[in-house]
């Protein structure tokens, strides 16, 4: 694939991902609306505000703002550090999700099935290393949800808090583990240095 064709495939891959993300969000919103219509009294009971004491409200505000700040700072650092640009230009956008999963398995197991796969595996490993920012971002979202739960003590926020806690636990276990394996893969399979020019 030439450079122009690869760039077009990368753009198409990013477009497919955005459409999938928009469709998932739309479907989730539609299901939420239908549940609200069909479950009589469900929204009111789950959104009903509790009566937290003053110190708990202050703590909730501090945590909510701190979580939001942590998420913003993490995203800014990712963009300024070049991680966002590198991901946008990654050749992995040009391959299918099934192929990306297979490449990730290869990196985790430190297996190279074919020499032709090595550049793709290196790109996958580099992306896995860059994904450490997800831990801080998820931690910020968890902190913000905790603050909102303390502010209102509404059942919906407490439920979201539980879901976010589970997600944060999974992310804290999976992402650093994958990043360490990816770093080990890159050490075991370094990029070949450019050939020295021939001397007369």
N, C-alpha and C positions, 0 to 999 in steps of 0.2 A: 504494500500500500504506500503511495507517494505521500508527501507532506500535506498537500491540499486535500486528498481523500481522507487522510487520518484526521485532519482538523474537522472536516465535515462529519465524520463518524462521531467524534467527540461531542460536537454540538448536538447531533441527533440524540446521543446517549443522555446528555444533560437535559434535553427537552423531554425525553421519555420519563426521566426521573421526576421532573417538575410536574408533569401531567399526572403521574402516579400519586405523587404527594398531594396535589390538589384534589384528586379524586378520592383519596383516603380521607382527607379532612372533610370534604363535602359529604361523603357517606356517613362519617361519624356524626356530623351535625344533623343530618336528616334522621338518623336513628335516634339521636337524643331528643329531637322534636317529637317524633312519633311516640317515644316512651312517655314523654311529658303529656301528650294528649290521651294516651290509652290508660295510663296509670293514674286514676283519679286520686287527688290528694298527695301524690308522690312528690311533685316539685315543692309544694308548700312545706311539707314536713321535713324535707331534706335541706331546704334553704332557710329554715327558721333559725334566726339568730339566738344565741344563748345570752348569758349575762355575765361576761368575764369581769373580774375586778380590775381596778385601774392599773395596777402594776402589770397585770397580764396584757392589757391593751398596749401599754408602752413597750413591753417586751416584743409583742407581736409586730408593732410598727418598726421597731429597730431591726428585727429579723427580716421582715419583708423588704425593707429598703436595702439592707446589707446583701440579701440574696440577689436583688435586681442589679446592684452595683457589681457584684461578683460576676454575674453573667455578662454584663456589658464589658467589663474589663477583660474578661477571658476572650470574648469575640474580637475586641480591639487588638489584643496581643496576637491572636491568631492571624488577623489580617496584616498587621504590621510586620509580623515575623515571616511572612511569605507563605504560610501554610494554605491560606485560602486560594491564592493565585496558583500554587502548585497543584492543588486538588482540581481547580478549574481546567488546568491544562493536562491533567493526567490522562494517559492513553487508555486507562481502564474504563473510561466512559464509552469507549468504542467496542467493548465486549459485553456479552450477555451477563445477567446476574448469575446464572448457573456457572459460567466460566469464572467469574470473580470469586464465587464460593470455592471452586476447585483450586484456584490459585492461593486463596487464603489457607486452605487445608495444607497445600504444599509448603507454604511458609511455616505454618505451625509445626509441621512434622519434619521440616528441614529436608524435604525431598524434591529432587529435580528429575522429573520424568523424562525430559528431553532437553538437550542444549538450547533448542529454539524457545523453550519456556523460560529460560533464565532471565532475559530482560523483563518479561512480564512479572515474574516472581519478585525481582528486585523492586519494580514499581509498586507492587502490592505491599511488600515489606516496608518500603519508605512511607506509604500511606498509613499503614498500621502504626508506625512509630509516631507520625504526626497526630494521630487521633487521641493522644493523651489529654488534649484540651477538653474532650468530652466529659472527663471526670469532674473537672472544675465547673463546667457549665451545668451539669446535672446536679452537682452540689449546690450551686446557686439557685437552681429551680426548686430543689428540696427545701432550702432555707427560706425562700420566698413563700412557698406553700405552708411551711410551718408557721411563719409569721401571720399569714392570712387565717390559718386555722385558729391561732390564739386570739386574733382580733375578734372573731365572730363566734367561735365554738359551734358553727353550723355543721350538721352531720356531713354535708357534701364536701366541706373542706377537710374534715377529719378522714373521710374515705379517700380523697385525693392524696392526702398526706401519707396514708398507708401504702397506696399504689406507688407514689414517688419514692418512698423508703425502700420498697422492694426493688424498684428499677435502679436506684442508686447503689444498692448492695450488689446487684448483678454487674453494673458498669464498673464499680470499684474492683471487682474480682476479674472481669473478663478483659477490659481494655489494657490495664498495666501488664497483665499476663501475656496478652498478644504482642504488646509493644516490646517486651523483653525477648520474646521468641523471634520477633522480626529483627531486632538488633543482632541477635545471635546469627540469624540467617545471613544478614548483610556482612557480618564478620567472616562467616564461613565461605561466602560466595561474593567476594568483592568485585567491583567492576574492573575490567581489564584496563591497565594503563594504555594510553595511546602509544602506538609503535614509534620508536625513535627513527628519525629520518636517516636514510641511507647515506653513508659517507663515500666519497669518491676514493 
